[in-house]
Amino acid sequence: MLLSNKDLRLDNVEEAVRNAIMKILQAILCREGFDKAVAAMRIDGFLGDLVGAPAVWQFFGHHVCLNVFFYKSQIVISPRFTGAEPSLIDCGPYAGIHILFVEEKLGLNLMQSLPSDLQTKVQIYKLMYDPTMPKERRNKDNQLLVCVAYRDNRIVPNEGISLPMFTDAQKDLL
């Protein structure tokens, strides 16, 4: 779903322009960051093939958001977001690409390190579409996401557990 068309779509520009943009991206990101960004773009394409609709990657895209600021000789890239669903391409020309597996493992290790009473507090709902979930928790545009585009100034209640409840070892996993 395209919420706002205020961007330059890489699939709508000439190959020379697309290559120049990718060279800029490669120049401003570390090798790992660039590889992850390209993998996320390929996952978007794979997802588009799965659902029969085009999936797009932009500097501000669905699975990759890079806020790049240039000031004189400085480049600031922050905040940055990389996401993927699915995170693994299991068929096609990019089969085997898997991003965020390190982050997945860290998250699983963190959850498993918590005592059962804290695990219960962290897992807000038992089911993906839990009957105890308030109606406003789901919406047609963004499903279960709470903090999303065009939801500015939304008041989001605190949920889960806070950092002081973690041990030093658990904080290291963050």
Contacts in CASP RR format, 6 or more apart in sequence:
PFRMAT RR
TARGET T0000
AUTHOR 0000-0000-0000
METHOD contacts of the structure
MODEL  1
MLLSNKDLRLDNVEEAVRNAIMKILQAILCREGFDKAVAAMRIDGFLGDL
VGAPAVWQFFGHHVCLNVFFYKSQIVISPRFTGAEPSLIDCGPYAGIHIL
FVEEKLGLNLMQSLPSDLQTKVQIYKLMYDPTMPKERRNKDNQLLVCVAY
RDNRIVPNEGISLPMFTDAQKDLL
1 141 0 8 1.000
2 56 0 8 1.000
3 141 0 8 1.000
3 149 0 8 1.000
3 150 0 8 1.000
4 149 0 8 1.000
4 150 0 8 1.000
7 58 0 8 1.000
7 59 0 8 1.000
7 60 0 8 1.000
7 61 0 8 1.000
8 21 0 8 1.000
8 58 0 8 1.000
9 56 0 8 1.000
9 58 0 8 1.000
10 18 0 8 1.000
10 21 0 8 1.000
10 56 0 8 1.000
10 57 0 8 1.000
10 58 0 8 1.000
11 54 0 8 1.000
11 56 0 8 1.000
13 21 0 8 1.000
25 34 0 8 1.000
25 37 0 8 1.000
25 59 0 8 1.000
25 66 0 8 1.000
26 34 0 8 1.000
28 68 0 8 1.000
28 75 0 8 1.000
28 77 0 8 1.000
29 37 0 8 1.000
29 66 0 8 1.000
29 77 0 8 1.000
36 82 0 8 1.000
36 99 0 8 1.000
37 57 0 8 1.000
37 64 0 8 1.000
37 66 0 8 1.000
37 82 0 8 1.000
39 84 0 8 1.000
39 97 0 8 1.000
39 99 0 8 1.000
40 57 0 8 1.000
40 63 0 8 1.000
40 64 0 8 1.000
40 82 0 8 1.000
40 83 0 8 1.000
40 84 0 8 1.000
40 99 0 8 1.000
41 57 0 8 1.000
41 63 0 8 1.000
41 64 0 8 1.000
42 89 0 8 1.000
42 94 0 8 1.000
42 97 0 8 1.000
43 63 0 8 1.000
43 84 0 8 1.000
43 86 0 8 1.000
43 87 0 8 1.000
43 89 0 8 1.000
43 97 0 8 1.000
43 99 0 8 1.000
44 55 0 8 1.000
44 56 0 8 1.000
44 57 0 8 1.000
44 62 0 8 1.000
44 63 0 8 1.000
45 54 0 8 1.000
45 55 0 8 1.000
45 57 0 8 1.000
46 55 0 8 1.000
46 86 0 8 1.000
46 89 0 8 1.000
46 92 0 8 1.000
46 94 0 8 1.000
47 55 0 8 1.000
47 85 0 8 1.000
47 86 0 8 1.000
48 54 0 8 1.000
48 55 0 8 1.000
55 62 0 8 1.000
56 62 0 8 1.000
57 63 0 8 1.000
57 64 0 8 1.000
58 64 0 8 1.000
59 65 0 8 1.000
59 66 0 8 1.000
59 68 0 8 1.000
60 66 0 8 1.000
60 67 0 8 1.000
63 82 0 8 1.000
63 83 0 8 1.000
63 84 0 8 1.000
63 85 0 8 1.000
64 81 0 8 1.000
64 82 0 8 1.000
64 83 0 8 1.000
65 79 0 8 1.000
65 80 0 8 1.000
65 81 0 8 1.000
66 77 0 8 1.000
66 80 0 8 1.000
67 77 0 8 1.000
67 78 0 8 1.000
67 79 0 8 1.000
67 80 0 8 1.000
68 75 0 8 1.000
68 76 0 8 1.000
68 77 0 8 1.000
69 75 0 8 1.000
69 76 0 8 1.000
69 77 0 8 1.000
69 78 0 8 1.000
82 99 0 8 1.000
82 100 0 8 1.000
83 99 0 8 1.000
83 100 0 8 1.000
84 99 0 8 1.000
84 100 0 8 1.000
87 98 0 8 1.000
87 99 0 8 1.000
87 100 0 8 1.000
87 101 0 8 1.000
87 104 0 8 1.000
88 96 0 8 1.000
88 97 0 8 1.000
88 98 0 8 1.000
89 95 0 8 1.000
89 96 0 8 1.000
89 97 0 8 1.000
89 98 0 8 1.000
90 96 0 8 1.000
106 173 0 8 1.000
107 173 0 8 1.000
109 173 0 8 1.000
110 170 0 8 1.000
110 173 0 8 1.000
110 174 0 8 1.000
111 119 0 8 1.000
111 122 0 8 1.000
113 167 0 8 1.000
113 169 0 8 1.000
113 170 0 8 1.000
113 173 0 8 1.000
114 122 0 8 1.000
114 170 0 8 1.000
118 161 0 8 1.000
118 165 0 8 1.000
121 160 0 8 1.000
121 161 0 8 1.000
122 160 0 8 1.000
122 161 0 8 1.000
124 159 0 8 1.000
124 160 0 8 1.000
125 132 0 8 1.000
125 133 0 8 1.000
128 144 0 8 1.000
129 138 0 8 1.000
137 144 0 8 1.000
137 146 0 8 1.000
138 144 0 8 1.000
141 148 0 8 1.000
141 150 0 8 1.000
142 148 0 8 1.000
142 151 0 8 1.000
146 154 0 8 1.000
146 156 0 8 1.000
147 154 0 8 1.000
147 156 0 8 1.000
163 171 0 8 1.000
163 174 0 8 1.000
166 174 0 8 1.000
END
